[in-house]
Structures are given as structure tokens and as C-alpha cells.
Amino acid sequence: MKVGIIIVFNSIENSSFKEELINTINSLCDVSFCLVNNERNEKTDCYLNDISDRCENTSVINIRRSKSVNSAIRAGARFMFNHYNLKHLGYINDLTSNELIEVIRSFKSNQHKIIDLVVNAQREKVVKQTLFQSLFSVANYIDKLNNKSYLFQY
């Protein structure tokens, strides 16, 4: 199963979690990550490139000017689909450092369940989805898994 995750960074408020993020990303060796620097800040750029250098499954792209989160996600999606043969592509944005680590860890432990939910949701669509419409929010699907009533409907 080829899965990719785009993570949008507008800034890095706490650089002390870098080691934890590197360990968490490296624990998901079957997932490709794209770290998007949406602020074009040199500090953020160095930070993300250091992570990429230490994680084989990670790439970094820089947005020239700060754009909307959706534009940053689209840029990451274009990069991922052009460089990797992916079946599923999710994104993570607007999270604090601790929330980001928690979402990635939750994705790791629930990866197959989340992909099953994504596939079932895409099957229910009448019209075939385009590249950008098939993107999914990792945090939203983790919330769906944590909602017990949703699991019983599944």
C-alpha cells in the first residue's frame, strides 16, 4: 500500500520536538512524507531540511511566498504525485508540535483502518474524484475512528 502524508508548516514554534518528530517519521518507513515550508522562513527551511536529511522517506518543498493552507497542500500533492507512485495521500495542517506528533502516532497505529475508511468514502462518491478531491485529512479520519458511534455504523 503506497501512502503519502503532506505536513504543512507555517512556522516552527518549538524546535525542541525535532528529535521526537524524526523518530516518529522514521517509525513509518512505508509512508512517504512531504514537509511543506509555507512561510519561506530560513529557520523553518533549515529545520525541515535537517529532518529530511535524517529521514529517508521525507522530502521538503518550499513555497516562494506564504499562501493559503489549501494552496500549500496542493503544492505538496503535486510534488508527491509527480515523484511517488501513491494510492492514497493525506495531509496534516494547523496543529501544534505535540498535536502533530500525536496525529502521526495515531495514524501509525490505525493506518489500515484509516485507509479502509478512505477507500469506502471514495467508493460512495458517484463522480470519480480528481487528484485534489481524493486528498484526505489525517486528523479528521483519526477523529472518526475515535468516535465510537461512527465505528458501529461502519
N, C-alpha and C positions, 0 to 999 in steps of 0.2 A: 504494500500500500504506500503510495507516494503522497506524502503530506507536507505542506509548507505552511509556515506561520510568518506573517508580517508584523513587526512591532514598530510602532511609530513613536519616536522620541521628539518632543518639542524642546525639552531641556533635561538636564540631569541635575536633580536637586540634591542627590546624595550619592557621592561616588564610592562610599564605603561598601555598598552592596555588590560591587563589581565581581568579587570572587564568588559570591553566592550565585549570581546570575550566570557566570561562566560554568560553574559546577552543574547548575540546573540545566542549562542548554546542552552541555556535554552528555548529560544523562539521557537525552533524547536523540541518540545518534541516527535514528531512522527518520527524523524530521528535519527539513531544511528551514533555516531561519533567514529572514531578511530584515535587517535593522535599518530603519529609515530615519535619517537625521533631517528633520523638518525645519530646524531653526538655522541651520548652516552656521553653527557656532563652533569655533575651533576647539574649545574644550570638549564639547559633545562629540565632535568628529574624532578627536584623539581617543576618547573614551570608547567609542563604538569600534574603532579600528583595532584597539587593543583586544577587545572582546573577540572580534572576528579572527585576529591572528592566533588566538588561543582556542578557538572552536572551529573545527574543520567543516562543520555543517552550517556555517554562518557567513553571510555576505552583508556588506554595508552599501547603501546608496545615500547620496546627499542631494537634497533639494536646493536649488540655487537660491531661491527666495522662499521665505516662510509662506506656506499655502494652507488651505483648509485641510483638515484631517482626511476628508474624503479624497482630496487630490493626492495627498501623501500615500494613502492606501492604494490608490490606482497606480501610482508610480511604482510602488513595491510589487503590485500584482503584475504589471507589465514586465518588470525585471524577472520575477520568479517564473512566469510562463515562458519567457524567452530563453531562460538559462537552465531550466529544470523540466523534467517530464513529470508533472504533478497531476494527481487525480483530484486532490482536494486542497483548497487554500483558505486559511483562516487569517484573522487579524486580531491584534490586541492594541488598544489605544486608550489614552486618557486615564491611566492608572498610576498610583503611587508606586514607589520601588517595592514595598512589601506586597502590595496587591499584585503586581506583575509577577513576582516570584511565586506567589500562591496560585495564580491562574495557570502558570506554566506547569507547576507540580500537579495541579488538579487535572490538567489536560493529559499529563503523562499517565496518571493512574486510571483515567477514564477514556483514553484515546479511542478505543474500539467502539465504546458506547456512543461517544460524540459523533464519530464518523457514521455510525448506523443511523443516528438521528438526522444528520445532514443529508444522507442518501435518501432516507424516507421523505424528508421535507422536499427534496428536489424532485422526487417521483410524483409527488402530489401536485406539482405545478403543471398546468395544462400546456403552457407555452415553454419551449426549450429555452433555458436561461443562457444569457451571454456570459462572457468571461467575468465581467464585473458583478453581474447579478448572482453568480454562483459562489461568490465570496461569503464566508460566514464569520460571525463574531464568536470567537472562542469563549469569551466571558459570558455571552448570552446563552450558549449551549451548556456551559457549566451550571449556570443558574437554573436552566431547565432540568438538568439532572438532579440538582439538589432539591427541587420542588417535588415532593413525594406524590402529590396528586397527579402531576404530569406523567410520572413513571407508570402509574396504574392505568392511565389512558393509553399508553404506548403498548 
